[in-house]
């Protein structure tokens, strides 16, 4: 049964989960997304690009082949659905302004690639790879590689040639990124220079592909929120035990006697900087890599509802050891692979 946007606040999670996505009656208008899309358009215009991707709500982030636009997940159009997303998946992809802008810049890279048919260029294929290469179900990144920029988490530029281009474009586009300085010693700087050349070649020009179609808009998605989240949890393995569980339960506590202690997640967030720096000194790994490990631990601590059981100093010492061990496994044993 359809419901008004304002009615969502009065519904329980169970009631929401039984709703079909097409019945949510959501719109981008009068949400924070309006200002964020406007900011993206201003960034593109500031770079001399006569192109503004059209945006619509769907069930996830994507920019479809043949359509120079951006699909934005429905939950970002309502604070009640943001809360449901966090409970169901432990995080909200694009839930903060900074994170949302990072994804918008990435998807704008796909959209501008489509709009100006950039992937047909020989230099594109030579530098980024064959766009026709099949997408893998999973990818195993090399965190130490400097052949790719770092924009979205999990080294997403390494997932596929099209993602490599979109990530490189996003780094190029971001105001104040200083990419020439940051990447000057990385092989990835050659990709940034090519993107810079491509953008100069289309400066002030109108797009070749002008379709305003909307792929999989929420008005056409008839599955329930329950089915949507069940599928996403299966895809990302959220219903399976984490590799961290045993170690985290030894490090922190789920005992009722510690129910008034700080949460393990809050503790890890507080000492996150110290963990990164200490483990980087011990292992010689990049702090970016270490931070991915810490972030996974924080998310799992939230799900397990763990709290500080030992003294903060003891917990910090043991956490540093655990992060160092997990970082080493992360890099050298190839246990991590990420869903596309």
C-alpha positions, 0 to 999 in steps of 0.5 A, spaced: 500 500 500 502 506 498 504 511 503 505 519 504 513 521 505 511 524 512 508 517 514 515 513 514 517 516 520 511 513 524 512 506 521 516 501 525 522 497 521 517 491 520 512 495 517 517 499 513 520 492 511 514 489 508 513 495 503 515 495 496 520 500 494 515 503 488 510 505 494 515 509 498 513 515 494 520 519 494 523 525 491 530 528 490 527 535 491 527 538 498 532 533 500 540 534 502 541 531 495 539 537 491 544 541 494 549 536 493 547 535 486 548 542 485 555 542 488 557 537 483 554 541 477 558 547 479 564 543 480 563 540 473 562 547 470 568 550 474 572 545 470 569 548 463 565 542 462 558 543 459 555 537 462 550 536 468 548 528 469 541 528 470 540 524 477 534 519 479 532 515 485 533 507 484 535 501 489 543 503 489 548 507 486 550 506 479 551 510 472 548 505 466 551 504 460 548 508 454 545 513 459 549 519 461 546 520 468 546 517 475 542 513 479 542 515 487 539 510 492 532 511 495 534 511 502 538 518 501 531 521 500 529 520 507 532 520 514 527 514 516 530 510 511 537 512 512 536 509 519 533 503 516 539 502 512 544 503 517 540 497 522 540 493 516 547 493 513 551 497 519 553 503 514 550 508 510 553 508 503 554 516 501 550 517 508 555 524 509 556 530 505 563 528 504 562 521 502 556 522 498 560 527 494 565 522 493 560 517 490 557 523 486 564 525 483 565 517 481 559 516 478 560 523 474 566 520 471 562 514 468 556 519 466 561 523 462 565 517 459 558 515 456 556 522 454 562 523 450 564 516 448 571 517 451 572 509 452 572 509 444 579 512 444 585 509 443 589 512 449 583 510 454 584 503 452 591 503 452 592 506 459 585 503 463 584 497 459 579 494 455 572 497 457 569 490 454 572 486 459 567 482 463 566 485 470 568 480 476 563 478 481 569 479 486 576 483 485 582 482 489 586 488 490 593 490 491 593 495 496 601 497 495 600 498 488 601 505 485 598 504 478 591 506 481 589 512 484 585 512 491 578 515 492 573 510 494 575 505 499 577 498 498 582 500 492 576 500 487 580 503 481 582 496 481 576 493 480 575 494 472 578 498 467 571 503 467 572 503 475 579 505 474 577 511 469 571 513 474 576 513 480 581 517 476 576 522 474 573 523 481 580 525 483 581 530 478 575 533 479 575 534 486 576 541 488 583 542 492 585 535 490 592 537 488 593 531 484 599 533 481 603 533 487 600 527 491 601 523 485 607 525 482 611 519 484 606 514 482 605 511 475 597 513 476 599 520 475 600 518 467 592 516 468 591 523 471 594 526 465 590 523 460 584 524 464 586 532 464 587 531 456 581 528 455 577 534 459 581 539 455 579 536 449 571 536 451 572 543 454 565 547 452 563 542 448 556 538 448 555 531 449 554 526 444 550 522 448 544 526 451 539 520 453 535 522 459 532 515 460 532 513 467 534 506 469 531 502 474 527 508 477 524 506 484 517 507 481 518 501 477 521 497 483 516 492 486 520 488 490 519 489 498 525 492 502 525 486 506 527 482 499 532 488 498 536 487 504 536 480 504 539 480 497 544 485 499 546 482 506 547 475 502 551 479 496 556 482 501 556 476 506 553 480 512 550 474 514 556 470 515 561 470 521 566 475 520 574 473 520 575 478 526 569 475 531 574 470 535 579 475 536 574 481 537 571 477 543 577 476 546 579 483 546 573 486 548 567 484 552 559 482 551 558 481 558 553 484 562 557 486 567 561 491 562 554 494 560 556 501 562 563 501 559 564 505 552 563 501 546 568 497 543 567 501 536 567 508 540 574 506 543 577 504 536 574 510 533 578 514 539 584 510 538 584 510 530 589 515 529 594 511 534 593 505 531 594 507 524 601 510 526 603 505 530 602 499 525 605 503 519 611 503 523 611 496 525 609 493 518 611 498 513 604 498 510 600 504 508 596 507 513 590 507 508 591 499 508 591 499 515 585 504 516 581 499 512 582 493 517 580 498 523 574 500 519 572 492 518 573 491 526 569 497 528 563 495 524 564 488 526 564 491 534 558 494 532 554 488 530 557 484 536 555 489 541 562 489 544 564 493 550 571 495 553 572 490 558 580 491 560 583 497 561 584 502 555 591 502 555 591 494 555 585 494 550 589 499 546 596 495 546 592 488 544 588 492 539 595 494 535 597 487 535 591 485 532 591 490 527 598 489 525 596 481 525 590 482 520 594 487 516 599 482 514 594 477 513 590 482 509 596 484 504 600 477 504 595 472 504 590 474 499 584 473 504 580 479 502 576 480 496 570 485 495 564 484 491 562 489 485 
